[in-house]
Each structure stands twice: as structure tokens, then as C-alpha cells.
């Protein structure tokens, strides 16, 4: 498997071989891989070379280290197409996963600055501020903060936001969600985010900001979310204009 006469670096050959075993399912998510010593002995290469290959796969999200236990195959990333407007609960159920929510905060705050502008309300108008930890099959996936004008969705409660807000808005309030504008950027987890998402401080995360509108054009919400970079990847489909 390792060709020491090849111009391709040995660490890269090992990295590609290990990646192939993961992608083909020979190494399953959650399975512990052989130790650096075992890999070095098996392929007659140095442990430093093995460590470089393993580090690259950890950085790319294929492997995860657990202190005092070993290195394991990371859970498969959830693919999220960046088209169509769906809720987190809908996304997870479509993938055969059970969504869950932990409400970290639910209160009414006065609108100010950009929030007032984006939600087309006056400064000082009441907004729901909802902070939630979103989980799939019991694993934390995202930390999100929502802002919704109170006058638009009267009757929103802590119990309601522990489930699907979109479902309540459409089925209980009779409003039709029409469109959204979403931005996505890379970042690293801050201390509080890392604690909630059960990852290391400074680990890669994806920051999403979405402004959602009703079908009549009225702004409905502003959502700011932090997604685990090792569990989520977003897919964009594009066509070249003719």
C-alpha cells in the first residue's frame, strides 16, 4: 500500500488510504482506529509520518481524538443543501434522525439597531429573544438565537419554542413563510459555544445568519446560528448562466 519510491509523500499516501477505508465503510463511525505504533509497524514507516497523516484527518473531520482513549472515526457529517426553506426539525426528520431542543433562554427584549431595521419595527418594540440548543439523536448540532416581533406571533411560549417554531407559525397562527436570505461563514468556537456543543474551544464552526420573510414580504425573524463544523456541511447547487 505504501510505495516508498513514489514521489508522493508517504504521509499523504497513508492519509488517502485511511480516508478510503472510512469512505468505503471499512472503518465505521465511532470505531477506534489502530494506534500510531500499530500503524507504523504495519506499514514500516515512522510514527512521526503516521502522526502527520492522522493529524490531517483529524483537521479534516474524518477522525476525532479522545484523550486517554485513542483516535476514532468521526460521526458522518450531515449534508444540508442550501436551497429550499426548511426548519431544523424538518431537516433532521428527513434524514431519519430525531430532533430535540433545549431552550436556554426565552424572554422579551426591546428592538434596537440593526434588529429593528431588519425586522421592520420601531426601536423599543418588543421582540422575542429565543436561545436554543438543537440536537439530533441526542447529539448537539447547533446553538441558535432567534428574534421575532411579538406583535407578529402572539402567544409564543417557552413550551412552543421547545419544538418547531415554524410549525407553530404556520399551523397555529396561519401565517405562510415565504423566503429567506442566509449568509454562511467559517469561524471557531468560543468558550460558551464549545461548552454547549461539546467540542473544544477554538474548534471549527459554521456561522449562519438568516432573515426570514412571510409570503407577503413582512420580516418574520432573524436567526443567528453556530453549527458544529465537524458534524455539518452545506451543499450549494449551481448552474452556469447561458
Secondary structure by P-SEA (a helix, b strand, c coil): cccccccccaaaaaaaaaaaaaaacccccccccccaaaaaaaacccaaaaaaaaaaaaaacccccccccccccccbbbbbbccccccaaaaaaaacbbbbbbbcbbbbbbbcaaaaaaaccccccbbbbbbbbbbccccccccbbbbbccccccccccccccccaaaaaccccccccccbbbbbbbbbbcaaaaaaaccccccbbbbbbbbbbcccccccbbbbbbcccccbbbbbbbbccc
